[in-house]
């Protein structure tokens, strides 16, 4: 993307405020993924909005100046004379000058605040005297104190102040616009040029009225245009000086290099939200393709009308299968009302099967498994019943869908351990390996909720955990070792469960609290 080179200070200020807000946005992807923004980001966005408002008022001032110039020669509505149209445009111009004052003071106030307010989009009116008194030091440091004083309507040497004083009289007291000598003269000549009035005038009187009309028109319209142009010029110069000083003091990102870097970072952030399925049947090793094919044929032969779909999920479909470490994970969806279907008794011991009825698989309770199949699976038989499944962006919501059952998993592991005190070392090893993998995945879920990203690869998950939480590296290494080699004693298995449960409970509650807060905010917005 090519970034236009900026020439004037105000355009630099606008661009700088925009890119600074984007820069902040890039630093909090966990909020952006959820459609939420922090108060700090909202405050920066608000500054850009005020810069845009200043731009809008400048454009309207230019337009009104043009209308003041054109109303001398352009057509007017029936029942309205030109001087009344001029007075209307002048009133609009004065109102815009006062609007500009409000926008400039608000922007300067916001950019010089030390503490971000709790509700950045709700501001009080800013009085110029308060701004100058409370922030004199920072305004002097930035170098804009005198420029701000030009917006004081009592300033005797400010052209902007003249317009502000007129605006006060125009809106709150007696407007001077319609009591200008030339305005009154034109009103008189409007009457004097009517046919009935002309009959009572001598030739000299008619000439005098004509001359008065020409002179008053020239004075009124030329004077109004000159005043508007002088005021507009003073405002533009003032805004330029303030803008340049703000850009320099706050070191706003305005260069092409700055902008390109920020936009590139934003692109990376947005891409991090995407959940990409890297699975394909083509990545499955030939030996396992044959094994799957034979197993699927057995399933079809046993009861083909009952099998709706079979999904292969996990490392085998990603081409990351490690013999002796990875599982062959398969989801079977059947179209029967109970799970008496005896497929589970006839499969290779390397397979890890989950059996669902179609109604169960499509229920809210099984959203997790649909998401896993959609994000990390490949259909190997039957109808793709999740082709229209929507997977949330990487982030808190996805992390909770995949991990909010972690305490149930730990409780089931504890119950198994307590119910099988004489179980074999081999069975303890198998159970501990599966549990350790699941605990690593939960830790990655915490990472995902704080820094949106998604990968189904356990190797990459471990890398991301260590990258974001290096203080947990020893814990991760221990879990990885258990996931590879297992543990052989029930006491060690108990320590694994109890040692992780409090950590999982704390992190899960944090995630659930954040989600509840977001849902509450969304509900309030919808009311």
N, C-alpha and C positions, 0 to 999 in steps of 0.2 A: 504494500500500500504506500503510495507516494504522499508525503506530507508537504503541503504548501508552505513555502518560506513566508513567515509573517513579517510585516513591515512596520506597522504602527503599534504603539504601546498597549492600546486598548484591546486590539486583537490578540496580543500576546497574553494579556491578563485573562481574557476569556478562555483562550486555549490552555493556559497554565492552570486555571481553576478546574477545567474539565479533566485534563490529564492527571492532575493531582488527585481528583476524586476517583478516577479509574485506577490509579496506582494503589490507592487505599483499598479499592474493591478487589484488586488482585491479591491483596494480603489477607483477605478474609473469605476465601472460597467456601468455607463451611457454612457461612451465612447466605451467600449468593445461591448456593445449591438448593437452599430451602426457601428461596424467595424472600429472605429477610435481610435487613441491613442494620449495621450497628449505628448507634447515635453519632459516633465519630464520622462515619462515612456519610450519614445523612447531613451532618453539619457542613462537610465539604461540598456535597451536592447542592446544598442550599446556597452556598457562596457562588457556585457556578450559575445557579438560577438567578441570583441577583445581578450577576454580570450580564446575563442574557436580558434581564429586565432593563438594564441601562442601555443595552443595544437597541431594544425595542423603542424606548423613549427617544433615543437619538434619531431613529428613523422617523418617528412620528413628528418630532420637532422639524426635521428637514421637510417632511411632507407638508406640514402646516405652514412653514415659511414659503414653500412653493405656492400653496393655496392663497396666501396673503398677496403674493405677487400676481397671481392669475385672476383674483377676484375683481381687479380693476377692469379687465377686458372680457372676462368670461360671462356667460349668461347667468342670470339670477332667477330664483323661483318667483312666481307671480305674487305680488303683494309685499315683496322684500326689495329694498334698495341696496345699492352696492356698499354704502357705508355701514349699514346694519350687518351685512354679510362679513365685511371686514372686521367689525367689532366682535362678531361671533368667533372668527378665526383667531383674533387676538386673545380672546378669553380662553380658547382652547390652548393656545401657545403658552399663556401664563400658567395654566393648570399643569401642563406638561413640564414646565420648569420646576414647579413645586414637586411634581412626581419624581423628577430627576434628583432633586435634593434628598428626598426620602430614600431612594435606591442607593445613592452614593454613600450616605451616612450609614445605612444598614450594612452595606458590603464592607466598609472600612471597620465598622464596629465588630462584625463577625470575624473578620480576618485577624483582628487584634485581640480577640478574647483569649484569656489564658485557660479558662475552664469551659468545656463543652456542656451546654445545658442538657437537661434530661429529655426535653422535647424540642429538638432543633428547629422544627418547622413552625413553632409558635413563638413569635417575637413581639416584644413591646415596641411602641414607637420610640425612635431615638431622637432625643433632643440634642441639638447642636451644642448647647452650653454644657450639658452633662458629658458629652463625648470629649469636648476640649478640656474640661476640668479633670475628669477621671483618667484620661489617657494621654495627657499632655506629653509625658515622657516618651512613650512609644511613638506618638505621632511625630515628635521632634526627631527621634532616632531614625524613623523611616524617611523623614524630610517632607511631610505633607501637612504640617500644622497650618501654614499660611494658606495653602490651597483649600483646606477645609473651612478656614475663616471666610473665604470668598462666598460661602453659602449662608453666611449670616446676613440677614436682610438689613441689619443696621450698619453694615460695613459701608462707609462713605465713599470708598474708591472702587468698589466691585460692581461691574456691569451686571453680573448675575443678581446681585442684591437689589438693583433697581427693579428688575423684573419681579423679584420676590415681593417687594413692597407693593408694586402695582397689583400683584395677584391677591395680596391680603385685602387691599381696598376693593378690588373687583368682586371678591367673594364674600367679604364680611362687612364691608362698609359701603360707601357710595362709590360706584365704579367711575373712574375718570375717563374711561374710553368713550362713552357717549356724551361727555360734556366738554370734549375737546373743541376748541374754537372752530377748526376746520370741519369737524363732524357736524356742529350746529349750523355752520354756514351752508353746508350741503343740504341739510334738512330744510333750511329756508329757501334755497334755490330750487329744491324739488317742488315746493309750493308755488314759487314765483314763476316757474316755467309751465305751470298748468294753463290751458287755453283761457279760462275765465279770468285768471289773474293777469295774463299777458295783455288782455284788452284794456286794462286800466293803466298800463305802463307806457311811458313815452319811449321813443327810440333810444334816448340816452339811458333810461332805466333798464331797457332790455339789454343793451350793451354792457351795462354795469353788472347785471345779474349773470350774463354769460361769462364775463371776465372773472367775477367772484367764484363762479362754479369751476372754471378751469384752474384757477390758482388754488382753491381749497382742495380740489381733487388731487392736484399734484402734490401739495403739502401733506395731505392726509395719507395717501397711499404710498408715496415715496418715503415719507417719514416712518410709517409703520413697517415697511419692508426693511429699511435701514436698521431700525431698532431690533427687529427680529433677527436679521443676519448678524448684527454685532453681538447680540446675546448668545445666539447659537455658536458663534465662533469662540466666545469666551468660555462657554460650557465645554466645547470640544477640547480646547486647550487645557482646561482644568482637569477634565477626565483623563486626558493623555498624560499629564504630569503625575497625577495620582496613580494611574495604572503603571507607569514606568517604575515609580518608587516601590509599589507593592510587589511587582514582579521581581525586582532586584533584591528587596529585603527578604522576601520569603523564598527566594531561589526557586521560583516556579518552573516546572519542566516545560520549556517552550521550543527547544531546538528540534530539528528534524530527527536527530539521533535519539533524543529523549522520548519523543513521541513514538518513534518506530519501536523502541525497546518496550515501552509500556503497552503498545498495541499487541506486540508479539507475546508478551507475558499474559495479556488478557486472552489471546487465542489459546495459549497453553492451558490456562485455567479452565476455559470453557470446554476444551477437549478432555480435561481430567474428569468432567462430570459424566462422560459417555461410558456406558457399560458395553464393552465389545466382547462378543462371543468368539473365542479363538478355536472352538472345537470343530472338527470335521472328521468324517469317516475315513477320509484319505490319510489322516495323520495316524490312524491306528495301525500298529505293526501287523504284518500279514498273518503271523501265527495267531494273533488275537482276533483278527477279522474272521478267520476260519472257525475259531472257538465260538465266537458270537453267533456266526452263521449257523453252526450245528445246534447251538442251544436254542436259538430262535425257532429252528425247524421243529425241535422237540416240543416247544411251547405251542406252536401252530398245530402240530399233529394232535396234541392232547385236547385242546379245546379252542380252536381258532375263533369261534363266534364270540367268545367271552373277552378276548384280548383287544382292547381299544388302541393302546399305544405302548411302545417301549422306548425309553430314552436312556442313552448312555451318557453319564455325567462324570465330570472330573478329569483327572490327568491323562487317562487313556485317549480320550478324544482330542486333547490338546497336544498330543505327541510328547508328553512329559512323564510318561509312566516309568516308574523305577521298580524293577523286579525286587520283590522282597520287602518293599516299603509302601508302594502305592496299592490302592484297592481298585477293583473294577466295580464301579458304582452304577447300579441300574435301577431305574424306576419302571415298574410295571403298572399300567392302569387297566383295570378290567371293568366290564360292564355288567356286574352282578351286584346284588344287594348285600352280600356278606363276603367275608374273607376266607371262606372254606375252600377256595381254589387252591389246589395242592402243588402249585408250581414251586413253592419254597422247599419242597422235599427233593427236588430233582435239579440240582445245579452244581456247577464246578465250585469247589470250596474257595477259589480265589474271588468269586463274585460276592459283592455286598448288595443284597437286594432289598428294595422297599416296594411293598405292594399296596396299591390304593384302588378303591372303587372310583369310577369316573366322577360320581357326585362328590365324593370326599376330596378328590384331587382338585376339583374346581371350587371347593368351598374356601371361605376366608381363612379357616384354620390351616390350610395347606398352601397359603400364598408363598411361604418360604420355598417350598419344593418346586412350585411353578417358576419362581424367579430363578432358582438354581438351574433348572432345566433350560430356561430361556437364555440365561447368561453364560452357562458353562456346560451345555449339553447338546446332544445331537440325536435326532429321531432316527432310530434304527429299524422300527417296524410300526406299521399302522398309521393312524390319523394324527396329524399334528394339532392337538387340541389346544395348544398354547400359542398358536401363531399370532394371535391378536393380544396376547398378554402384554400389559404395559409395565416396563421395569422402571422404577424410580431412578432419578439421577444418583450417581455415586454421592454418598453423604450420609447424614444422620438417619433419614428415613429408611434407606436401603440397609444400613448397618443394623438397625433395629429389626427389620424384617428377617434378616439372616441370623440374628443373634439373641432375640429376646427370650429364647427358650433355654438360655445357658444355665440358669439356676435349676430348671427341671432336669437337664442333662446331668448336672452334678448330683442332684438328689437321687436320680435313678441309679447312678453309679454307686452312691453310698448305700442305697437299699440293696443292690446286688451284692455288694461286699459283705454287708451284715447278714444277708441271707445265705451266703455261701462261704462259711468259715473254713471249710475243708477243700475248697476248690484247688485245682492244679496250678502249678507255676505257669504252665503254658497258657492257661485261660486268663490268669492275671495279666500276663504279658500282652495278650491280644487286646484285652479290655483297656489296659493302660495306654497302649499305642494309639488306639482310636480316640481315647479321651484327650490325650496330649495334642493330637492333631486338631481336635475341636477347640481346645483352649488357645492354641496358636491363632486359629481363625477368629476367635472372639477378640483377642488382643488386636488383630488387624481391623476388626470392626470398630474398635475404639479409635484407631488411627483414621479410619475412613470417615468417621463422624466428625473428626476435628480438622481433617485436611482431605477434602473429597477426592477420591481416586477409586479405581477398581482394578483388581487383578484377581484371577482365580488361581494363579500359580502360588503354591505354598512357599516356594523358594523366594519369589518376589515379595510375598507378604512378609516374610521374615526380614528381608532387606528393608522394607518400608517401616516396619516396627522399630528396627534398630536405628534407622535414620531419624525418626521422629522422637523416639524415646530411648536414647542410647543408655540411659541409666538402668533400663530393664534388660540389657543385653545378656546378663548372666541367667536371668529367668528364662529368656527365649532359648538360649543355648541348652539349658536343662530340659525344657519341654521338647526341643527338637531331638535331643538325645533319647528321651523317653519314647517319642514317636517313632524312632528308628529301631530301637533295641528293646524297648519295654522295661518294666520293672517286675520283679519276681516274688515280692512279698506283699501280703495284704497290708502290713503296717506301712510300707512305703506307698502303697496305693491310697491308703487312708490319708497320709500326709499330703499327697498330691491333691486330693479333693479338698481337704480342710485348708491347706495353704493357699489355694486359689480362690476359694469361695468368697471370702470377705472382699477380696480385690474385685471379683466379678460383680458382686452385689453392689459395691460402691459405684463402679463405672456404669453398670446398667441403670442404676437409679438416676445418675447424672444425665444420661442419655434420655431416659424416659421423662425426666423433669423438663428438659429443654423442649422435647416434643410436645408435652402438655402445654407449656407456655406459648409455643407457636400456635397450637390449635386454639387456645383461648383467645389470642390476639386476632386470629383469622375469624373466629366466631363473632367477636366484638365488631370487627370491621363490617361483617355481613349484616349486622343488625340495623 
